[in-house]
Amino acid sequence: MTSILPLELADVSFEAGGKRLIKDFSCRLDAGPRTIVLGPNGAGKSLLLRLCHGLIRPTAGHIRWQGVDPGVKQGMVFQRPVMLRRSVAANVDYGLKLRGVPILRRRAVVDDMLGRTGLRRLADRPARVLSFGEQQKLALARVWALKPEVLFLDEPTASLDPAATHAVEELIDAMHREGTRIVMTTHDLGQAKRIADEVMFIHRGRLLEWAPADRFFARPDNDLAQAFVRGELLWWRLGKDRRAISKPS
Amino acid sequence: MIEFSEAFLAAFALIVGLDPALAEIVLLSLQVSLGAVAIAAAIGMPVGAAVALFRFPGRVALLVLLNALMGLPPVVVGLFVYLMLSRAGPFGVFGLLFTPTAMIIAQVSLVTPIIAALTRQVIEDLWVEYEEQLRSLGAGPARAVPSLLWDGRFSLLTAVLAGFGRASAEVGAVIIVGGNIDHVTRVMTTAIALETSKGDLALALGLGVILMTLALGVNAAAYLTKEWAQRRYG
């Protein structure tokens, strides 16, 4: 099995409706650390993940994976996962079936995944009637069953309560320990501190800082990142005021 | 007025007494329309879903055509199928004209565009919700077609229902290709037309009542199924 990493982004831009939402983004993701993509709402975090995952195409620049057919070796968990109108077990089974896994093997994997995510007792329930927390666990079970080498998570706990958030974070941690490369977005500073090995700080579609987590949280270089880490609610004023000064009124 | 009330009474007597002539007509009607709808669904649903998910040259033209075909006049379809199946027509050798099979063919032509067009709408709406998730899991449009048809099964019931409504209610196509032959191709709508013109209001009314009840019953069943499914599957 050849690795699909490193993932390389070279001057990637994404434009929609005449606005550049991702601007000249370059980075290289190697195997190993858990990357947290941090930034306020509308910074372009979700877009960045979708670009990397291949759901949308960059309007400029290149995204390069290694090896053949990198699509099948990566997965994504969305903020609001879409559950198929079938049972919990059938939802996990679906992705495996798409990969052409034989049925006996599928059964074993589905059962294993439901066990690991604590959903076994709900196996025959329709997936759509589960709580948000359970649905997100199911989304993780579904993607975990595919054993992705890289997993993108787009604010997976944004609409969950602390208990469900904790459960989801534990599952992410378990996948990381099994060797899945985690790339996750959040705007929750506490969560970023709990999970991150390294942080990408994004603002208005630009990568402003990319640093190991301990250094980023202790003393970020970028002034916007500093304000963000200090938890200043109006930290974005920094940028605005500066522009306001340079702009003739 | 007395004539009307007598006709109603006679009609109910026919229904309650399970009049064999009436039962024969009702059974043939169901056979033709349900058969036609089943075939039309088997063709129309995949076609509708494919039009919803694939982008290809001429797609817009096909969309317009599908929507236009929803309003096909049954007599025109009847005429067309008649020309195809008549002795001199391209399929004349099969000797299908004035058989229930000919009626099914005509109704399939009428109903398939309806089911296809309504399916396209349902599947297109679902795709908006599902696209990223399915693509992320590895399902392109080709794999998504069966998945979405299955996930939209309860909404698609409405499409099938609309098709059944059309098939069971139309008279123009089946009377041209079936010929309204007693014991062979006489269905509810053609019998009503004939009996009314003959002045036998009792049989016509009896059939009318059954047709209405059927339409109501099928719709109620579909509604309840959808409601139940909504609660059960979310």
Interface residues (C-beta under 8 A of the other chain):
Chain A: R50 H53 L55 G71 V72 G75 M76 F78 P81 V82 M83 L84 R85 R86 Y94 G95 L98 R99 P126 A127 R128 V129 R142 V143 L146
Chain B: E129 Y130 E132 Q133 L134 R135 S136 L137 G138 A139 R143 S147 W150 D151 R153 F154 R232 Y233 G234
